[in-house]
Amino acid sequence: MPTPRHDAQPGTMRAPPPRPAGPRTMTSVVQDRYGPAPEGLLHTAEVDVPAVGVDEVLVRTRASSVDRGTWHIMSGLPYPIRLAGFGARRPKYANPGRALAGTVEAVGAAVTGFAPGDEVYGTGTSTFAELAVAPADQLATKPTNLSFDQAAAVPVSGLTALQAVRDHGRVRAGQKVLVVGASGGVGTFAVQIAKASGAAVTGVCSTGKVGMVRALGVDAVVDYTRGDFDGAGPFDVVLDIGGNAPLSRLRRALAPRGRLVIVGGETDGRWLGGSDRQLRAKALSPFVRQHLGTFVASENAADLEILRDLVESGKVIPVVDRTYPLADVVAAIRHLLDGRARGKVVVTVPDDARPVTLRSTP
């Protein structure tokens, strides 16, 4: 079924000024300050083509995607994210884009695995732009059976789901797995990866998303508006993805020696940003038989290659809810923040192959 496209709406974003002469500039989404809402914050502008480091790759972006991390980078919340390298008072990067799919434009002096023209996907910085820089070790060859739009949906959410299922949930064949938030960007990948691991999977979502989650191949679906998932257990592994259920409720759904993995959360907070459950889980875990934990995903090429194999084998299919053009990135982020997305929200970039003059960094 084709993914609905949404053309830019008048007044959503400011149009970029006319292109200045010369090939060293590009169109990019820009934010000059932090803010919790994309409206009035993000706009398009002509900016310099980013410099390419020796271990980096310049990618002509064909598509990017939005996720909860997009909001954290855009808003600078919770505050610790600013101390983690994103800028204490003002954003360090031009825009909050992270995922990308596109073609290699140029490579740094120490890069040997990629060449101009290669189709790649992965993570970089400021990817809501015509061109973006990515570390070579955060890129992999794009799955051959995916469009650029589909491929851009995979990196951030797919990596998080893979590591949640494999490394932290330690899901094995025959286990019972509960995925809370099964209809979201990470959840749709987690369901499929757990099934590919041989587990019996129960997905939790709202009424309007039951059909979509069932189509992913789950063994059972719990509509959280009509019933409690803790009564469907016990489960060997519970993956709570972007939820807000109390820790006690998650533990009731878990087997006596089961594993709970909390990935993000919906609650707000300028300092904790919804991580209070994660902190309490890690503090409690040493004193109970259940393993309670959380993690921060690692962006790396090896796992992108594993995801590529899963996609090319048909075991994992990215679920793209909607695509928006670059000029309408505000609407794309708003769609995600309003909780309406089923799967991933993708931002497409015009295929403008004008030549660029490269700048290099040591």
HELIX and SHEET records of a PDB file:
HELIX    1   1 ARG A   68  SER A   75  1                                   8    
HELIX    2   2 PRO A   80  ILE A   81  1                                   2    
HELIX    3   3 ARG A   82  PHE A   86  3                                   5    
HELIX    4   4 ALA A  136  GLN A  138  5                                   3    
HELIX    5   5 PHE A  148  ALA A  152  1                                   5    
HELIX    6   6 PRO A  155  GLN A  163  1                                   9    
HELIX    7   7 ALA A  164  HIS A  168  3                                   5    
HELIX    8   8 GLY A  185  ALA A  196  1                                  12    
HELIX    9   9 THR A  207  LYS A  209  5                                   3    
HELIX   10  10 VAL A  210  ALA A  215  1                                   6    
HELIX   11  11 PHE A  229  ALA A  232  5                                   4    
HELIX   12  12 LEU A  247  ARG A  252  1                                   6    
HELIX   13  13 ASP A  276  LEU A  284  1                                   9    
HELIX   14  14 SER A  285  PHE A  287  5                                   3    
HELIX   15  15 ALA A  301  GLU A  312  1                                  12    
HELIX   16  16 LEU A  326  ASP A  328  5                                   3    
HELIX   17  17 VAL A  329  LEU A  337  1                                   9    
SHEET    1   A 2 THR A  25  VAL A  30  0                                        
SHEET    2   A 2 HIS A  43  ASP A  48 -1                                        
SHEET    1   B 5 LEU A 131  PRO A 135  0                                        
SHEET    2   B 5 GLU A  56  VAL A  66 -1                                        
SHEET    3   B 5 ALA A  99  VAL A 107 -1                                        
SHEET    4   B 5 GLU A 119  THR A 123 -1                                        
SHEET    5   B 5 LEU A 139  THR A 141 -1                                        
SHEET    1   C 4 LEU A 131  PRO A 135  0                                        
SHEET    2   C 4 GLU A  56  VAL A  66 -1                                        
SHEET    3   C 4 LYS A 344  THR A 348 -1                                        
SHEET    4   C 4 VAL A 320  PRO A 325  1                                        
SHEET    1   D 6 ALA A 220  ASP A 223  0                                        
SHEET    2   D 6 ALA A 200  CYS A 205  1                                        
SHEET    3   D 6 LYS A 176  VAL A 180  1                                        
SHEET    4   D 6 PHE A 235  ILE A 241  1                                        
SHEET    5   D 6 LEU A 254  VAL A 263  1                                        
SHEET    6   D 6 HIS A 291  THR A 294  1                                        
END                                                                             
